[in-house]
Amino acid sequence: MKVIDKRFKVSTDKELDIKNITDQGQRITADSGVKEGTALFFVSGSTAAITTIEYESGLVHDIQAALDRLFPKDMYYKHHEKWHDGNGHSHMRASFIGPSLNVPITNGKLELGTWQQIILCDMDVPAREREIIVKIIGE
């Protein structure tokens, strides 16, 4: 059994920026030589998340709007008392979605649905460079 550790960086532009990282994931998976197994995608940081969607502008907008409704920026967050950085909503949004995603690998490819893409959601207030860790396990 192989264990592959790959990493790549993604620059984000603004708060609640959503980036499609599927192509990078497929490329890393193909280069790994693993035919059957699993790929774990993980973003380090407590204000970012990884999930899947159909990556199209309408749904990207809908996710952003839903997170704004669930965790409004102008709401009081106790976290602000500790650091005074105004990103309590960013932490809540990221923890709601989660920092990781497992995807099966079959015949050397990520097994995603026809309209399913892997996305990075950066919830923090400033633009950032995020590191995505990909752990591939299989044969």
C-alpha positions in Angstrom: 0.0 0.0 0.0 1.2 3.5 -0.9 0.8 6.6 1.1 1.4 9.8 -0.9 1.6 13.3 0.7 1.2 16.3 -1.7 0.5 19.9 -1.1 -0.5 22.9 -3.1 -1.3 26.5 -2.4 -4.4 28.5 -3.4 -4.6 32.3 -3.3 -7.9 33.7 -2.2 -9.2 37.2 -3.1 -11.7 38.2 -0.4 -13.8 37.1 2.4 -16.0 34.0 1.6 -14.0 33.3 -1.6 -14.8 29.9 -3.1 -12.3 28.2 -5.4 -12.6 25.1 -7.5 -9.7 22.8 -6.7 -10.9 19.7 -8.6 -8.3 19.9 -11.4 -5.4 20.0 -8.9 -6.8 17.1 -7.0 -7.3 15.0 -10.2 -3.8 15.8 -11.3 -2.2 14.8 -8.0 -4.3 11.6 -8.0 -3.2 10.7 -11.5 0.4 11.4 -10.8 0.3 9.3 -7.6 -0.1 6.0 -9.6 -2.7 4.8 -7.1 -5.4 2.9 -8.9 -7.7 2.0 -6.0 -7.8 3.9 -2.7 -8.9 7.2 -1.2 -7.7 10.8 -1.3 -8.1 13.0 1.7 -8.2 16.8 1.1 -7.5 19.0 4.1 -7.0 22.7 4.5 -5.0 24.0 7.4 -6.4 26.9 9.2 -9.5 27.4 11.3 -11.2 29.8 8.9 -11.3 27.7 5.7 -13.2 24.6 4.7 -13.4 22.0 1.9 -16.6 20.4 0.5 -18.2 19.6 -2.9 -20.8 21.4 -5.0 -21.7 21.8 -8.6 -19.3 24.7 -9.2 -21.4 27.2 -11.1 -21.9 30.9 -10.4 -25.5 30.6 -9.2 -24.8 27.9 -6.6 -21.6 29.7 -5.5 -23.7 32.8 -4.8 -26.4 30.7 -3.0 -23.8 29.1 -0.7 -22.3 32.5 0.1 -25.8 33.9 0.8 -26.8 30.9 3.0 -23.6 31.3 5.1 -24.4 35.0 5.4 -27.8 34.2 6.7 -26.6 31.4 9.1 -23.6 33.3 10.5 -24.0 37.0 9.8 -20.8 39.2 9.9 -22.5 41.9 12.0 -23.7 39.5 14.8 -21.9 39.5 18.2 -19.4 36.7 18.5 -17.6 36.1 21.9 -14.4 35.3 19.9 -14.1 39.0 19.2 -13.4 39.7 22.9 -10.2 37.5 22.7 -8.5 38.8 19.6 -10.5 41.8 18.4 -10.0 40.6 14.8 -13.7 40.6 13.7 -13.7 37.1 12.2 -15.9 35.2 14.6 -18.3 34.6 11.8 -15.4 33.2 9.7 -14.6 30.6 12.3 -18.3 29.6 12.7 -18.7 29.2 8.9 -15.6 27.1 8.5 -16.4 24.8 11.4 -19.9 24.3 10.1 -18.6 22.9 6.8 -15.4 21.3 8.0 -11.7 21.3 7.0 -11.5 18.0 5.1 -13.1 15.7 2.5 -12.4 12.1 1.6 -12.9 11.0 -2.0 -12.7 7.4 -3.3 -10.2 6.7 -6.1 -11.3 4.2 -8.7 -9.2 3.3 -11.7 -6.7 6.0 -10.9 -9.3 8.9 -10.8 -11.2 10.7 -8.1 -14.7 9.2 -8.1 -16.8 12.4 -8.3 -20.3 12.8 -9.7 -20.9 14.3 -13.1 -21.6 17.8 -11.7 -19.6 17.4 -8.5 -16.4 19.5 -7.9 -14.2 19.9 -4.9 -14.1 23.5 -3.5 -12.1 25.5 -1.0 -14.1 28.0 0.9 -12.0 30.7 2.5 -14.1 32.4 5.1 -11.6 34.8 6.7 -11.7 38.6 6.3 -8.3 39.2 4.5 -7.1 37.7 1.3 -4.9 34.7 2.0 -2.8 31.9 0.6 -4.1 28.6 1.8 -2.3 25.3 1.8 -4.2 22.2 0.7 -2.8 18.9 2.0 -3.7 15.8 -0.1 -3.0 12.4 1.5 -3.6 9.5 -0.9 -3.7 6.0 0.4 -4.1 2.9 -1.8 -2.6 0.6 -4.3 
